[in-house]
Amino acid sequence: MQRHWTTLLYMNSNQIDYTGGETIFPLFEPGKHQAAWKNVNNCSRNVLAVRPQAGDAVLFYSLLPDGTEDPGSTHGSCDVISGIKYSGPVWSRQRPFHPESLKPSGPPPCENKVAACNDWEVAGECTANPEYMLENCRKACTKC
């Protein structure tokens, strides 16, 4: 599911200053405005970069008019050199996004899903019935 557009809001106030933290678009050449920058972050030297000020936002589209992905929307962020950068993304997607429907990444939790797991492990079920036991009694079978 692709994003239609992204807006990055830069939320620093005038009292909270930082350097670095540029948003970069690595598939584009640097903008003319970048030549005047001082304290340039190395990651933004040879690519198009946005150096936000307090209250700024940047909007970019992720899809071309025909609905295909726009490679130019590839973006990243340089490290903050000093201070703290506060930002927040706002996305518009093609259809609703439900993160709870995604499969979790990484190993399953180290737990026993059934109260009798320790008794079953003592009875040899980790070896006799490994498929069930490794699904439901990972901790008892010491598989995590």
C-alpha positions in Angstrom: 0.0 0.0 0.0 1.6 3.2 -1.2 1.5 6.7 0.2 0.0 9.4 -2.1 1.9 12.1 -0.4 4.0 12.9 2.6 4.3 16.2 4.6 7.1 16.5 7.1 6.4 19.1 9.7 9.4 20.6 11.5 8.2 21.5 14.9 11.1 23.1 16.6 10.4 26.5 18.2 12.7 29.4 17.8 14.1 28.6 21.3 15.2 25.1 20.4 18.0 25.3 17.8 19.7 22.4 16.0 22.1 21.9 13.2 22.1 19.0 10.7 19.0 16.8 10.4 18.5 17.8 6.7 15.9 15.8 4.8 17.6 14.5 1.7 16.4 13.3 -1.7 19.3 11.2 -3.0 18.2 10.8 -6.6 18.4 14.6 -7.3 21.3 17.0 -7.6 21.8 19.6 -4.9 19.6 22.7 -5.1 21.2 26.1 -5.8 20.1 27.3 -2.4 22.5 24.8 -0.8 25.6 26.6 -2.0 25.1 29.3 0.7 24.8 26.8 3.6 27.4 26.9 6.3 28.1 23.8 8.6 27.0 21.5 5.8 26.3 17.9 6.9 28.4 15.5 4.7 25.3 13.4 3.9 23.7 16.4 2.2 26.6 17.6 0.1 25.8 16.0 -3.3 22.1 15.5 -3.1 19.0 17.7 -3.0 18.4 18.6 0.7 15.9 20.6 2.7 17.3 22.4 5.8 14.2 23.2 7.8 13.6 26.2 10.0 11.2 26.3 12.9 7.6 25.9 11.6 8.6 24.8 8.1 7.1 21.8 6.3 8.0 20.0 3.1 5.4 18.2 1.0 6.3 15.6 -1.7 4.3 13.1 -3.7 5.1 9.4 -3.7 3.0 8.5 -6.8 3.2 9.7 -10.3 -0.1 10.8 -12.0 -0.6 7.3 -13.5 -0.5 5.8 -9.9 3.0 4.2 -10.2 5.6 4.8 -7.5 7.8 7.9 -8.1 11.4 7.0 -7.4 12.1 10.6 -6.8 10.2 10.4 -3.6 13.0 8.3 -2.1 14.2 10.3 0.9 16.1 10.1 4.2 17.4 12.2 7.0 20.9 13.3 7.9 22.2 13.0 11.4 21.5 15.9 13.8 24.9 17.5 14.5 23.9 19.4 17.6 20.6 20.2 19.4 17.4 18.3 19.1 15.2 18.1 16.0 11.4 17.7 16.4 9.5 16.6 13.3 6.4 14.7 12.5 5.2 13.1 9.3 1.7 13.3 7.9 0.8 10.7 5.2 -2.1 10.2 2.8 -2.4 6.6 1.7 -4.2 4.8 -1.2 -6.4 3.0 1.3 -6.6 2.7 5.1 -3.5 1.3 6.9 -4.1 -1.2 9.7 -0.7 -2.0 11.3 -2.3 -4.6 13.5 -2.9 -6.7 10.4 0.9 -7.0 9.8 2.8 -10.0 10.9 5.2 -9.2 13.7 8.8 -9.2 12.8 11.5 -11.1 14.8 11.2 -14.2 16.8 8.1 -15.2 18.7 7.9 -14.2 22.3 9.6 -16.4 24.9 6.5 -17.6 26.7 4.4 -20.6 27.6 0.9 -20.1 26.2 -0.5 -23.0 28.2 -0.3 -23.4 32.0 0.6 -27.1 31.8 3.7 -26.5 29.6 6.3 -27.2 32.4 4.6 -30.5 33.3 4.5 -31.5 29.6 8.2 -30.7 29.2 9.1 -32.9 32.2 7.0 -35.7 30.6 9.1 -35.4 27.4 6.5 -33.7 25.2 9.1 -31.2 23.7 10.7 -34.2 22.0 7.6 -36.3 21.4 5.3 -33.5 20.1 7.7 -30.8 19.0 5.4 -29.0 16.5 2.8 -28.3 19.2 5.2 -27.7 22.0 7.4 -25.2 20.0 4.3 -23.2 19.1 2.8 -23.1 22.6 5.6 -23.9 25.1 8.7 -22.2 23.8 9.9 -21.2 27.3 9.4 -24.7 28.8 11.2 -26.3 25.9 14.0 -23.7 26.2 13.8 -22.7 22.6 14.2 -19.0 23.3 
